[in-house]
Amino acid sequence: MEYQIYSDPMWGKRIKLTDEHKLIARWFNDELYENDDLMKRFVHALDEDVEQVLQGKEMRILLTHGEAIFESHGLYHDSDDLGDYAEDDLSLDESELAAACGVEDLKALLESWMAFR
């Protein structure tokens, strides 16, 4: 997994990933950045080899044996709810609703991010 870690003058330390892994970057940039409790639970969860789910404000991560699956809460909207907005010309970008990677890659990314942070 290729990534770039940089410092943004307005938003602080950020991670940029490829399009297929954008949701993972959002996990770091939006969910973990200023949430020390979630960060501690995330680090601890990566060290365990059991299936578990971590909930963020806008997404969740499912950790299984060797794989991490990131899912936006937008995946769980009822079609009836979205139908209420059909006339508003809004669209849901489905490419940013789910992403997956190996736990080892995720651990390497986390270590780099924490060192830069």
VMD Tcl script that builds the backbone (N, CA, C; Angstrom):
set m [mol new atoms 351]
animate dup $m
set s [atomselect $m all]
$s set {name element resname resid chain x y z} {
  {N N MET 1 A 0.855 -1.170 0.000}
  {CA C MET 1 A 0.000 0.000 0.000}
  {C C MET 1 A 0.900 1.231 0.000}
  {N N GLU 2 A 0.723 2.065 -0.985}
  {CA C GLU 2 A 1.510 3.295 -1.074}
  {C C GLU 2 A 0.788 4.421 -0.343}
  {N N TYR 3 A 1.563 5.236 0.355}
  {CA C TYR 3 A 0.974 6.355 1.090}
  {C C TYR 3 A 1.952 7.509 1.148}
  {N N GLN 4 A 1.382 8.663 1.437}
  {CA C GLN 4 A 2.174 9.875 1.638}
  {C C GLN 4 A 1.677 10.509 2.925}
  {N N ILE 5 A 2.594 10.830 3.814}
  {CA C ILE 5 A 2.259 11.509 5.062}
  {C C ILE 5 A 2.836 12.914 4.962}
  {N N TYR 6 A 1.995 13.903 5.232}
  {CA C TYR 6 A 2.439 15.288 5.067}
  {C C TYR 6 A 1.800 16.171 6.135}
  {N N SER 7 A 2.315 17.361 6.251}
  {CA C SER 7 A 1.792 18.331 7.204}
  {C C SER 7 A 1.024 19.402 6.451}
  {N N ASP 8 A -0.239 19.561 6.799}
  {CA C ASP 8 A -1.099 20.564 6.179}
  {C C ASP 8 A -1.209 21.734 7.161}
  {N N PRO 9 A -0.978 22.978 6.720}
  {CA C PRO 9 A -1.001 24.111 7.649}
  {C C PRO 9 A -2.361 24.313 8.327}
  {N N MET 10 A -3.436 23.901 7.674}
  {CA C MET 10 A -4.765 24.097 8.266}
  {C C MET 10 A -5.260 22.868 9.028}
  {N N TRP 11 A -4.936 21.671 8.566}
  {CA C TRP 11 A -5.526 20.456 9.111}
  {C C TRP 11 A -4.543 19.600 9.904}
  {N N GLY 12 A -3.280 19.948 9.928}
  {CA C GLY 12 A -2.304 19.177 10.694}
  {C C GLY 12 A -1.710 18.025 9.900}
  {N N LYS 13 A -1.308 16.995 10.587}
  {CA C LYS 13 A -0.675 15.835 9.949}
  {C C LYS 13 A -1.731 15.021 9.211}
  {N N ARG 14 A -1.467 14.710 7.948}
  {CA C ARG 14 A -2.439 14.022 7.098}
  {C C ARG 14 A -1.787 12.849 6.387}
  {N N ILE 15 A -2.627 11.906 5.984}
  {CA C ILE 15 A -2.208 10.767 5.175}
  {C C ILE 15 A -2.956 10.836 3.860}
  {N N LYS 16 A -2.250 10.572 2.794}
  {CA C LYS 16 A -2.871 10.494 1.471}
  {C C LYS 16 A -2.573 9.095 0.924}
  {N N LEU 17 A -3.634 8.407 0.475}
  {CA C LEU 17 A -3.515 7.065 -0.083}
  {C C LEU 17 A -4.122 7.041 -1.480}
  {N N THR 18 A -3.933 5.935 -2.175}
  {CA C THR 18 A -4.512 5.780 -3.507}
  {C C THR 18 A -6.039 5.794 -3.405}
  {N N ASP 19 A -6.692 5.983 -4.549}
  {CA C ASP 19 A -8.150 6.070 -4.563}
  {C C ASP 19 A -8.833 4.861 -3.945}
  {N N GLU 20 A -8.309 3.676 -4.185}
  {CA C GLU 20 A -8.952 2.481 -3.641}
  {C C GLU 20 A -8.818 2.378 -2.124}
  {N N HIS 21 A -7.912 3.161 -1.543}
  {CA C HIS 21 A -7.709 3.142 -0.093}
  {C C HIS 21 A -8.070 4.479 0.570}
  {N N LYS 22 A -8.834 5.325 -0.118}
  {CA C LYS 22 A -9.191 6.635 0.434}
  {C C LYS 22 A -9.883 6.542 1.788}
  {N N LEU 23 A -10.719 5.543 1.947}
  {CA C LEU 23 A -11.438 5.407 3.209}
  {C C LEU 23 A -10.476 5.140 4.372}
  {N N ILE 24 A -9.401 4.438 4.103}
  {CA C ILE 24 A -8.396 4.182 5.140}
  {C C ILE 24 A -7.726 5.495 5.543}
  {N N ALA 25 A -7.442 6.339 4.572}
  {CA C ALA 25 A -6.871 7.659 4.885}
  {C C ALA 25 A -7.847 8.467 5.732}
  {N N ARG 26 A -9.135 8.379 5.413}
  {CA C ARG 26 A -10.141 9.085 6.221}
  {C C ARG 26 A -10.161 8.560 7.648}
  {N N TRP 27 A -9.936 7.264 7.824}
  {CA C TRP 27 A -9.893 6.686 9.176}
  {C C TRP 27 A -8.812 7.383 10.000}
  {N N PHE 28 A -7.630 7.538 9.413}
  {CA C PHE 28 A -6.532 8.201 10.122}
  {C C PHE 28 A -6.776 9.699 10.257}
  {N N ASN 29 A -7.163 10.353 9.169}
  {CA C ASN 29 A -7.287 11.811 9.155}
  {C C ASN 29 A -8.479 12.329 9.954}
  {N N ASP 30 A -9.598 11.611 9.906}
  {CA C ASP 30 A -10.821 12.118 10.526}
  {C C ASP 30 A -11.184 11.422 11.834}
  {N N GLU 31 A -10.993 10.119 11.881}
  {CA C GLU 31 A -11.427 9.365 13.059}
  {C C GLU 31 A -10.360 9.330 14.157}
  {N N LEU 32 A -9.114 9.061 13.791}
  {CA C LEU 32 A -8.061 8.871 14.787}
  {C C LEU 32 A -7.334 10.150 15.192}
  {N N TYR 33 A -7.287 11.135 14.315}
  {CA C TYR 33 A -6.369 12.265 14.485}
  {C C TYR 33 A -6.423 12.896 15.871}
  {N N GLU 34 A -7.598 13.194 16.380}
  {CA C GLU 34 A -7.678 13.829 17.694}
  {C C GLU 34 A -8.493 12.995 18.681}
  {N N ASN 35 A -8.547 11.697 18.457}
  {CA C ASN 35 A -9.321 10.815 19.316}
  {C C ASN 35 A -8.371 9.802 19.959}
  {N N ASP 36 A -7.774 10.186 21.073}
  {CA C ASP 36 A -6.781 9.340 21.738}
  {C C ASP 36 A -7.366 8.020 22.229}
  {N N ASP 37 A -8.626 8.032 22.670}
  {CA C ASP 37 A -9.257 6.799 23.133}
  {C C ASP 37 A -9.387 5.797 21.987}
  {N N LEU 38 A -9.886 6.243 20.850}
  {CA C LEU 38 A -10.017 5.357 19.691}
  {C C LEU 38 A -8.644 4.909 19.210}
  {N N MET 39 A -7.668 5.789 19.274}
  {CA C MET 39 A -6.307 5.438 18.865}
  {C C MET 39 A -5.760 4.297 19.732}
  {N N LYS 40 A -5.949 4.393 21.039}
  {CA C LYS 40 A -5.473 3.337 21.935}
  {C C LYS 40 A -6.171 2.019 21.641}
  {N N ARG 41 A -7.489 2.061 21.431}
  {CA C ARG 41 A -8.225 0.835 21.125}
  {C C ARG 41 A -7.793 0.253 19.784}
  {N N PHE 42 A -7.496 1.120 18.812}
  {CA C PHE 42 A -7.057 0.685 17.491}
  {C C PHE 42 A -5.693 -0.013 17.568}
  {N N VAL 43 A -4.755 0.595 18.266}
  {CA C VAL 43 A -3.422 0.008 18.425}
  {C C VAL 43 A -3.525 -1.340 19.132}
  {N N HIS 44 A -4.316 -1.399 20.182}
  {CA C HIS 44 A -4.497 -2.643 20.923}
  {C C HIS 44 A -5.161 -3.709 20.044}
  {N N ALA 45 A -6.153 -3.318 19.265}
  {CA C ALA 45 A -6.866 -4.266 18.403}
  {C C ALA 45 A -5.949 -4.850 17.332}
  {N N LEU 46 A -5.035 -4.040 16.808}
  {CA C LEU 46 A -4.111 -4.540 15.789}
  {C C LEU 46 A -3.153 -5.586 16.349}
  {N N ASP 47 A -2.869 -5.498 17.639}
  {CA C ASP 47 A -1.957 -6.455 18.257}
  {C C ASP 47 A -2.621 -7.784 18.588}
  {N N GLU 48 A -3.938 -7.800 18.657}
  {CA C GLU 48 A -4.660 -9.034 18.956}
  {C C GLU 48 A -4.981 -9.759 17.659}
  {N N ASP 49 A -5.131 -11.053 17.738}
  {CA C ASP 49 A -5.456 -11.847 16.549}
  {C C ASP 49 A -6.866 -12.429 16.672}
  {N N VAL 50 A -7.814 -11.556 17.035}
  {CA C VAL 50 A -9.211 -11.979 17.141}
  {C C VAL 50 A -10.077 -11.022 16.324}
  {N N GLU 51 A -11.208 -11.523 15.871}
  {CA C GLU 51 A -12.115 -10.683 15.092}
  {C C GLU 51 A -12.776 -9.665 16.012}
  {N N GLN 52 A -12.759 -8.416 15.581}
  {CA C GLN 52 A -13.399 -7.350 16.353}
  {C C GLN 52 A -13.754 -6.175 15.476}
  {N N VAL 53 A -14.651 -5.332 15.972}
  {CA C VAL 53 A -15.118 -4.160 15.244}
  {C C VAL 53 A -14.837 -2.929 16.095}
  {N N LEU 54 A -14.272 -1.903 15.460}
  {CA C LEU 54 A -14.079 -0.604 16.110}
  {C C LEU 54 A -14.976 0.396 15.412}
  {N N GLN 55 A -15.760 1.127 16.173}
  {CA C GLN 55 A -16.684 2.113 15.617}
  {C C GLN 55 A -16.106 3.517 15.736}
  {N N GLY 56 A -16.131 4.244 14.638}
  {CA C GLY 56 A -15.787 5.654 14.637}
  {C C GLY 56 A -17.051 6.471 14.444}
  {N N LYS 57 A -16.903 7.771 14.293}
  {CA C LYS 57 A -18.062 8.640 14.096}
  {C C LYS 57 A -18.720 8.407 12.737}
  {N N GLU 58 A -17.890 8.220 11.704}
  {CA C GLU 58 A -18.416 8.113 10.347}
  {C C GLU 58 A -18.127 6.780 9.686}
  {N N MET 59 A -17.374 5.925 10.329}
  {CA C MET 59 A -17.045 4.631 9.740}
  {C C MET 59 A -16.684 3.638 10.826}
  {N N ARG 60 A -16.534 2.399 10.395}
  {CA C ARG 60 A -16.105 1.358 11.315}
  {C C ARG 60 A -15.036 0.521 10.623}
  {N N ILE 61 A -14.292 -0.199 11.428}
  {CA C ILE 61 A -13.267 -1.088 10.896}
  {C C ILE 61 A -13.503 -2.477 11.494}
  {N N LEU 62 A -13.496 -3.455 10.629}
  {CA C LEU 62 A -13.615 -4.852 11.040}
  {C C LEU 62 A -12.241 -5.483 10.890}
  {N N LEU 63 A -11.704 -5.933 11.999}
  {CA C LEU 63 A -10.409 -6.611 11.988}
  {C C LEU 63 A -10.650 -8.109 12.106}
  {N N THR 64 A -10.211 -8.835 11.109}
  {CA C THR 64 A -10.307 -10.289 11.132}
  {C C THR 64 A -8.892 -10.825 11.077}
  {N N HIS 65 A -8.752 -12.074 10.979}
  {CA C HIS 65 A -7.435 -12.706 10.981}
  {C C HIS 65 A -6.617 -12.279 9.767}
  {N N GLY 66 A -5.807 -11.254 9.963}
  {CA C GLY 66 A -4.893 -10.807 8.916}
  {C C GLY 66 A -5.453 -9.778 7.949}
  {N N GLU 67 A -6.711 -9.363 8.113}
  {CA C GLU 67 A -7.301 -8.400 7.189}
  {C C GLU 67 A -8.077 -7.332 7.945}
  {N N ALA 68 A -8.046 -6.129 7.394}
  {CA C ALA 68 A -8.793 -5.005 7.948}
  {C C ALA 68 A -9.765 -4.512 6.876}
  {N N ILE 69 A -11.035 -4.425 7.232}
  {CA C ILE 69 A -12.063 -3.961 6.304}
  {C C ILE 69 A -12.672 -2.687 6.883}
  {N N PHE 70 A -12.569 -1.623 6.129}
  {CA C PHE 70 A -13.097 -0.317 6.524}
  {C C PHE 70 A -14.430 -0.108 5.817}
  {N N GLU 71 A -15.451 0.307 6.570}
  {CA C GLU 71 A -16.772 0.529 5.990}
  {C C GLU 71 A -17.335 1.847 6.490}
  {N N SER 72 A -17.783 2.656 5.550}
  {CA C SER 72 A -18.435 3.911 5.890}
  {C C SER 72 A -19.837 3.611 6.403}
  {N N HIS 73 A -20.307 4.404 7.345}
  {CA C HIS 73 A -21.673 4.230 7.819}
  {C C HIS 73 A -22.678 4.492 6.700}
  {N N GLY 74 A -22.249 5.157 5.630}
  {CA C GLY 74 A -23.113 5.396 4.470}
  {C C GLY 74 A -23.570 4.116 3.800}
  {N N LEU 75 A -22.889 3.020 4.034}
  {CA C LEU 75 A -23.298 1.729 3.476}
  {C C LEU 75 A -24.614 1.253 4.070}
  {N N TYR 76 A -24.973 1.758 5.230}
  {CA C TYR 76 A -26.109 1.226 5.959}
  {C C TYR 76 A -27.350 2.104 5.910}
  {N N HIS 77 A -27.383 3.046 4.974}
  {CA C HIS 77 A -28.590 3.848 4.792}
  {C C HIS 77 A -29.635 3.007 4.092}
  {N N ASP 78 A -30.851 3.098 4.554}
  {CA C ASP 78 A -31.944 2.411 3.865}
  {C C ASP 78 A -32.202 3.097 2.537}
  {N N SER 79 A -32.590 2.327 1.545}
  {CA C SER 79 A -32.875 2.918 0.230}
  {C C SER 79 A -34.039 3.900 0.332}
  {N N ASP 80 A -34.954 3.680 1.285}
  {CA C ASP 80 A -36.059 4.616 1.471}
  {C C ASP 80 A -35.544 5.975 1.933}
  {N N ASP 81 A -34.550 5.965 2.821}
  {CA C ASP 81 A -33.970 7.224 3.297}
  {C C ASP 81 A -33.342 7.992 2.146}
  {N N LEU 82 A -32.581 7.316 1.279}
  {CA C LEU 82 A -31.925 7.977 0.165}
  {C C LEU 82 A -32.936 8.459 -0.869}
  {N N GLY 83 A -34.061 7.783 -0.967}
  {CA C GLY 83 A -35.101 8.193 -1.899}
  {C C GLY 83 A -35.665 9.563 -1.579}
  {N N ASP 84 A -35.610 9.955 -0.328}
  {CA C ASP 84 A -36.095 11.277 0.073}
  {C C ASP 84 A -35.293 12.404 -0.572}
  {N N TYR 85 A -34.069 12.091 -1.016}
  {CA C TYR 85 A -33.185 13.112 -1.577}
  {C C TYR 85 A -33.029 12.991 -3.093}
  {N N ALA 86 A -33.832 12.191 -3.715}
  {CA C ALA 86 A -33.693 11.921 -5.155}
  {C C ALA 86 A -33.784 13.185 -6.009}
  {N N GLU 87 A -34.584 14.134 -5.603}
  {CA C GLU 87 A -34.759 15.357 -6.392}
  {C C GLU 87 A -33.679 16.395 -6.137}
  {N N ASP 88 A -32.777 16.140 -5.205}
  {CA C ASP 88 A -31.746 17.114 -4.840}
  {C C ASP 88 A -30.478 17.007 -5.673}
  {N N ASP 89 A -30.440 16.134 -6.657}
  {CA C ASP 89 A -29.258 15.917 -7.494}
  {C C ASP 89 A -28.021 15.576 -6.678}
  {N N LEU 90 A -28.227 14.877 -5.580}
  {CA C LEU 90 A -27.106 14.410 -4.774}
  {C C LEU 90 A -26.755 12.994 -5.217}
  {N N SER 91 A -25.482 12.665 -5.124}
  {CA C SER 91 A -25.091 11.298 -5.444}
  {C C SER 91 A -24.160 10.775 -4.364}
  {N N LEU 92 A -24.212 9.496 -4.156}
  {CA C LEU 92 A -23.372 8.832 -3.165}
  {C C LEU 92 A -22.177 8.227 -3.886}
  {N N ASP 93 A -20.972 8.629 -3.516}
  {CA C ASP 93 A -19.767 8.107 -4.144}
  {C C ASP 93 A -19.454 6.757 -3.521}
  {N N GLU 94 A -19.866 5.699 -4.205}
  {CA C GLU 94 A -19.730 4.361 -3.653}
  {C C GLU 94 A -18.282 3.892 -3.559}
  {N N SER 95 A -17.370 4.530 -4.293}
  {CA C SER 95 A -15.973 4.102 -4.243}
  {C C SER 95 A -15.329 4.410 -2.895}
  {N N GLU 96 A -15.926 5.307 -2.133}
  {CA C GLU 96 A -15.352 5.667 -0.838}
  {C C GLU 96 A -16.131 5.080 0.330}
  {N N LEU 97 A -16.926 4.041 0.070}
  {CA C LEU 97 A -17.731 3.449 1.125}
  {C C LEU 97 A -17.066 2.244 1.789}
  {N N ALA 98 A -16.117 1.618 1.099}
  {CA C ALA 98 A -15.458 0.448 1.665}
  {C C ALA 98 A -14.035 0.340 1.125}
  {N N ALA 99 A -13.164 -0.199 1.951}
  {CA C ALA 99 A -11.771 -0.443 1.557}
  {C C ALA 99 A -11.229 -1.558 2.439}
  {N N ALA 100 A -10.211 -2.233 1.932}
  {CA C ALA 100 A -9.610 -3.325 2.701}
  {C C ALA 100 A -8.104 -3.323 2.510}
  {N N CYS 101 A -7.424 -3.848 3.506}
  {CA C CYS 101 A -5.972 -4.016 3.409}
  {C C CYS 101 A -5.546 -5.072 4.417}
  {N N GLY 102 A -4.321 -5.515 4.299}
  {CA C GLY 102 A -3.774 -6.469 5.244}
  {C C GLY 102 A -3.401 -5.785 6.545}
  {N N VAL 103 A -3.498 -6.515 7.636}
  {CA C VAL 103 A -3.175 -5.959 8.948}
  {C C VAL 103 A -1.705 -5.571 9.027}
  {N N GLU 104 A -0.823 -6.337 8.409}
  {CA C GLU 104 A 0.604 -6.000 8.438}
  {C C GLU 104 A 0.874 -4.665 7.739}
  {N N ASP 105 A 0.230 -4.434 6.592}
  {CA C ASP 105 A 0.365 -3.146 5.909}
  {C C ASP 105 A -0.185 -2.016 6.770}
  {N N LEU 106 A -1.293 -2.285 7.427}
  {CA C LEU 106 A -1.920 -1.279 8.283}
  {C C LEU 106 A -1.023 -0.941 9.476}
  {N N LYS 107 A -0.384 -1.949 10.049}
  {CA C LYS 107 A 0.543 -1.706 11.161}
  {C C LYS 107 A 1.722 -0.848 10.717}
  {N N ALA 108 A 2.258 -1.114 9.527}
  {CA C ALA 108 A 3.381 -0.318 9.007}
  {C C ALA 108 A 2.952 1.125 8.782}
  {N N LEU 109 A 1.752 1.323 8.239}
  {CA C LEU 109 A 1.228 2.669 8.031}
  {C C LEU 109 A 1.048 3.380 9.368}
  {N N LEU 110 A 0.489 2.685 10.341}
  {CA C LEU 110 A 0.272 3.266 11.672}
  {C C LEU 110 A 1.591 3.688 12.309}
  {N N GLU 111 A 2.612 2.850 12.219}
  {CA C GLU 111 A 3.914 3.190 12.801}
  {C C GLU 111 A 4.494 4.433 12.140}
  {N N SER 112 A 4.412 4.523 10.816}
  {CA C SER 112 A 4.922 5.702 10.098}
  {C C SER 112 A 4.150 6.949 10.499}
  {N N TRP 113 A 2.842 6.816 10.589}
  {CA C TRP 113 A 1.989 7.958 10.930}
  {C C TRP 113 A 2.259 8.440 12.351}
  {N N MET 114 A 2.406 7.497 13.285}
  {CA C MET 114 A 2.661 7.885 14.663}
  {C C MET 114 A 4.034 8.534 14.817}
  {N N ALA 115 A 5.007 8.080 14.073}
  {CA C ALA 115 A 6.340 8.681 14.118}
  {C C ALA 115 A 6.323 10.103 13.564}
  {N N PHE 116 A 5.521 10.334 12.546}
  {CA C PHE 116 A 5.438 11.659 11.920}
  {C C PHE 116 A 4.579 12.602 12.727}
  {N N ARG 117 A 3.583 12.065 13.372}
  {CA C ARG 117 A 2.606 12.840 14.130}
  {C C ARG 117 A 3.273 13.526 15.285}
}
mol reanalyze $m
mol bondsrecalc $m
mol representation Tube
mol addrep $m
